[in-house]
């Protein structure tokens, strides 16, 4: 009887884990930027709508958490730290805004930033921030990579909605940046 109970408990655990993962890409979640210290800042909300094996999404930024800056002849909304600012970069080309647990690329494109020093006047496109994301349990975790945003200055070839390649990304040293992690939960 004990062996049957253990097998049943293991089965329930697996079902619960799968259900939690299945719900990761469904419903409303918070978008958080996470400091090195672990302090979390809610900067937006995302709503996922599940459709079979994929989900579509819509992002609503918490504009009150961002300040407006005019940098390098363009307006930016920046999340301000004492040493660095994280400025939102709207991906300028078409994406489907569809994700699966194994492919979060569209979301990665929608959550790109450029950092700048708090005392710097302009913005440098080579200071791009690209969070590579993975589903971990019931949340999505993005780990910081550096990218030269000049890669995105020209429209991608027709039909190539995802021009960023693995070799364009440089894994960042977490301690070298203010916000090395992004979490959606």
N, C-alpha and C positions, 0 to 999 in steps of 0.2 A: 504494500500500500504506500509506503514512504517513497519508493522509487517513482511510482505514478504521480505522486504529489510534486516531486522535484521536476519531473518532465513537464507537468502542467504549468508549474511556476515559470520554468524557462520559456515555454511557449508564450505565456502571457507577457513576459518581459520583452520578447522579440516583437510581438504584436504591438505593444505599447511604444517601443522604440520606432518601429516602422510608421505607426500612426503619427507620432510626434514629428518625424521627418516629413511625412506627407503633408502635415499642416504648416510646415515652415514656409512654404510658398503659397499660403492661403490666408486671406484676411489682412487686417491692418496691423502694422508693426512700426516700431520706432527706429530711426536711423541715428546711431550714436557715433561720435568721434571720441576716441579713447586716448587719454594722455599716457605718457610713460608711467606715471604714478598709479594708473588704473582709474583715475577720475573720468567719469563719462559725461558727455555733453550731448543732449538730444538736439539735433539740428534739423530734423525733418521727420515726416511720416511717409510710409509707403503702403499702398494697398495692393495686394495680390489678388487676382481672380483666377482660380483654378479652372483649367479646361483640359480634361483628359490627363495626359502626362506632362503638360506644360502649364505655365501661368503667365498671364499678362500683368503688367503693373503700372501704377501711376505714383509719382513722387510729389509730395507737397512739402516744400521747405518751410521751416519756421523762420520767416523773414526777420523777426525781431532778434534773432540770435546773430544776424549778420549785419555788418555795417557796409555802407556804400562807399566805393572808392572809384576814382577815375584814374586808371593806370595805363600807361603806354597808349594813350588816346582811345581807351575803351572803358566802359563801365564794368565794374566787378563787384560782387557781393562777397565780403570776406569775414571769416570767423577769426576774431582777433585774439592773439596771445600776447604776452609781454615781449617776446623776442621775435616770433614769427606769426604771420597771418596765413590762413588757409583760404584761398580764393576759389570760388566755384567756377568751373569751366563747363559751359554747356557744350556737349558734343554737337558739332555743327552740321553733321550729315545724318541721313536717314538710318534709323535702326528700328527693329520690329517691336522692341520692349516686351520680349517674350523670353522666359527663362525656364530651365528645368533644373533639377537637383544636380545634374552633371554639367550643365552649361549656363553659367551666370554672366557671360560676356557682355550682353546688352546692359545689364545692371552695372558692370564695371565701367563701361563707357559713360553711363549717366552719372556716375559718382566720382568723376575726375576733378582734381583740384590743381592749382599752382600755388606754391608757397612763395612768400617774399619776406624779407626781413622787415620788422616793424618800422624801421627808420629809413628804409629804401624808398626812393621816389617812384620808380617804375617797376615793371614786372619782367622777369626773364623766362622765356618759354622753355628753357632747358631745366627749369625747376618744377617740372610736372610731377604730380602725385597720382599714381594708379594703384588702386587697391585690388589685388587678385583675391577673389572670393571663393569660399567653399562653404557648403552646408556642414555644420558641426552640431549634431543633435537637433535641438529645436531652434537654432539660430544660424545666421549667416555671418561668417567672420571674414573680414578683408584685411590682408596684410600688405603693408606699404611697399611699393616698388617705385623707383624713380624712372621718369621717362622724359625725353626731350619732346615737348609738345609741337615742335616744328614738324614732326612726323605728320601731324594732322593739318598743316597749313594749306595743303592742296587737296582738293577733293579726291577720294579714293577712286580707283579704276571702276568703271561701270560694273555693277553686280558684286563688287567686293565691299560689303557693308562693315567688314571688320578688318581694317588695315593694320592694326597693331599686332605685331608678331612677338613671340616669346623673346627673340633676340633684341627687341626694342626696350625691354624691361630690365632694370637693374635692381635686384633685391636690395632694399635699404637696411642699413644698420638701425634697429629700432631705437637705440639710445641717441642717434644723431638727429632725430626729428621729434617734434613736440607731440604729434598725433600719429603714432605708428600703427594704429589699428582702427578699423571701422566695424561696428557690430550692428546687425539688424535683428531685432527680436521684439 
